[in-house]
Amino acid sequence: MGAQSHTLGCAGLLFTSSRRQPCHVSPPGAEAGDMAALARSVLVTGSSRGIGLELVRQLAASPRPPQHIFATCRDPKGPRGKALQELATQHSSIKLVQLAILHFAFSLADTVNLPSIQRAMQAVGYHLKDQGLNLLINNAGISSHATLCSLDSQEMLNVFVTNVVGPLQVVKEFLPLLEQAAKAGKEGLSCSRAAVINISSKLGSIGLCLHVPEAPMYPYRASKVRCQGRSWRCCPRHGAHGGEGAHGSPPAPATHPLPGSPRQKHKDWDSSRQD
């Protein structure tokens, strides 16, 4: 892991993906298996496809996989979770957990689905007993292709609730399990104790987003700027427990679009993440 702030360090994850090919994920200078060997338990949100699904696949297939891999998504038993279901039949370490970050009303995000997040935390805690959760990967997210001219305030709020408020609420609800693992782990900061990784985007970088053709995505860009800021400044009072955080940025957006948005209707666009 890299530099550290109060509780939260900053480490990059290298993602390679294309709009028509599966995503592949590996930490810089190491294989995904190295991260898997450090963490006894890992939870990945938005794991039914795209980056989340590939993270779960590589963690489960590593030489020393985590004992528990909690793969969460809105409907793990539904048709969108088919690939995840098949993966779970091949690896006993994978546990499917329903976690819907949002309530939806009239096809638009309404508010954070706190009961769903809390039920997921209880289900994970039941499996882990008193050992706690080592690694939480906030991957779930949605996008908006809105430009300055087409920007709608409700759409802006929907993206912020999903990409900023939702993941922060997930961290808050799972914090007792993360603290439990941190107290029981070794000295130093790493995912062998407790860590949070927030999946971000190049579009959250003021400098890098200028080189991305999809840059006029005002709600998404703004939400990812806030996501990266949250990775550095989240919960400084928990530093004594040895927690660590990071954000990883894919080279291109790989996020599920809002229902009815122009991007969702575009057949060539890769909508590879969901909540």
C-alpha angles and dihedrals in degrees: 000000000000137000119342134219124192097311099338127078124193121235129165127227119205115225126188117190144143133202092251102033133068117265121254121202133193136154116247111270094005143062125252087250090067090060090044091054091056098051123065092192132025132182121199121189121208091025102150093095146348119021094354094052092047092049090053091046095051094044092051093045096048119115091248105027124188114268090234126033111180109200111193134187139143097272112011092173096046131090093272089059095054096110090047091049091053091049091051091055089058097048123043090199091070116091118186114222128181112233120163110183093195142045109223124213121182091347092303128104110261109180143322111298096229096170091056092049091048093049089051091051091051092049092050092046090053091057095043096046106189098337099089133214118294103191133023116188113195100204104141116107148135132220142214126207093202119144125206090268096048097038115132121196093224091051090050090052092047092055092046093050090051102040102032114018096036098054091044089053090050090054091048094052094044093044094099090057092046092049090048091056093043093055092049096046135087127279120282132034121297142111087271083079111025132316141164123210118193114199108224135168143238085248087070090064115086091210102039097044090068088070095051116091091213092057097120090079098117102179094043095045093049092048092052092049087056091045092058092046090051091053090061101039107032117129103337091181091071094066092104090066093061098245122162134196139192143170127223124200125208114215092242136020111281099173135127111253125230115269110272095010120139090248093055089055093050106098096202095054119103109231097181104153134061140165 
